[in-house]
Amino acid sequence: MLLQNSKKNLESGISELLDKLKNPKLDLLLDRYPDLLQEYDLEELLSGDLEIIDAETQDVKTAGLLSCLQLLLHFCYELKENPNPADKRFDSLRYILKSITCSQFVHELLYVVISLVGTDYYQKFQQRIQNLNFDSESAIELQNDPELNEHIDLMTWFALVRLFLESVYTYFNSPDKNFKNTT
């Protein structure tokens, strides 16, 4: 997974996460999210404090996180092709970055992942990766570990998402604003 097309991996990981969550209400919320953004601020939707009829607050937050991630992926790869971040078409990207901090974004996505894989699995995973030198042999060993096999792709996806988010936030919050770099 790490050596293939990262945008495709990140996008397909969102779909796989949704499939594993098996939550049809979450799918409906994702479809409704553009309308919800017309009614509420993104910060409100991501806060977990907003009550929406026929929706759990965590589902509203999760749908928001995944919608934001999809948009960030779209805009960042568009930015790579046309490196002018001051362009107004990137206002949505800046709106997302101002609505939630990187650490909040990562933390909330981690919460979703742990709620799916369970704390025991996550702790085992953490213990295993702490003792590895990350070379290709260790990655293969981790991928073939029978105890971790069930969710290894999801954990790899989350690691990629974290790196992606940190690079996006760093790029747009850089005091240098050297916009010739690509994300």
Residue pairs with C-beta under 8 A, 6 or more apart in sequence:
1 9
1 153
1 156
1 157
1 160
2 139
2 156
2 160
6 160
6 164
7 73
7 77
9 157
9 160
10 69
10 73
10 157
10 160
10 161
10 164
11 70
11 73
13 153
13 154
13 157
13 158
13 160
13 161
14 66
14 69
14 70
16 153
16 154
16 157
17 66
17 112
17 113
17 116
17 154
17 157
18 26
18 27
18 30
18 66
20 116
20 154
21 62
21 112
21 116
23 59
25 54
25 55
25 56
25 59
26 59
26 62
26 63
29 36
29 55
29 59
29 60
29 63
30 63
30 66
30 67
33 45
33 63
33 64
33 67
36 45
36 52
36 60
37 45
40 50
41 99
42 64
42 68
42 95
42 96
42 99
42 100
43 99
43 100
44 50
45 60
45 61
45 64
46 61
46 64
46 65
46 68
46 99
46 100
46 104
46 108
47 61
48 57
48 58
48 60
48 61
49 57
50 57
50 60
51 57
52 60
61 108
62 108
62 112
65 105
65 108
65 109
65 112
68 96
68 99
68 100
68 105
69 109
69 161
69 165
71 92
71 93
71 96
72 93
72 96
72 164
72 165
72 168
73 164
75 90
75 92
75 93
76 93
76 164
76 168
76 183
77 183
78 89
79 85
79 90
79 93
79 182
79 183
80 182
80 183
83 179
83 180
83 181
83 182
84 179
85 171
85 172
85 179
86 179
93 172
94 172
97 168
97 169
97 172
97 173
100 108
101 169
102 165
102 166
102 168
102 169
105 165
106 161
106 162
106 165
106 166
109 158
109 161
109 162
110 158
113 122
113 154
113 155
113 158
114 122
116 151
116 154
117 125
117 150
117 151
117 154
117 155
121 148
121 150
121 151
124 147
124 148
125 148
125 151
125 155
128 142
128 145
128 148
129 142
132 138
132 141
132 142
142 148
142 152
143 149
143 152
145 152
148 155
167 183
168 183
171 181
171 183
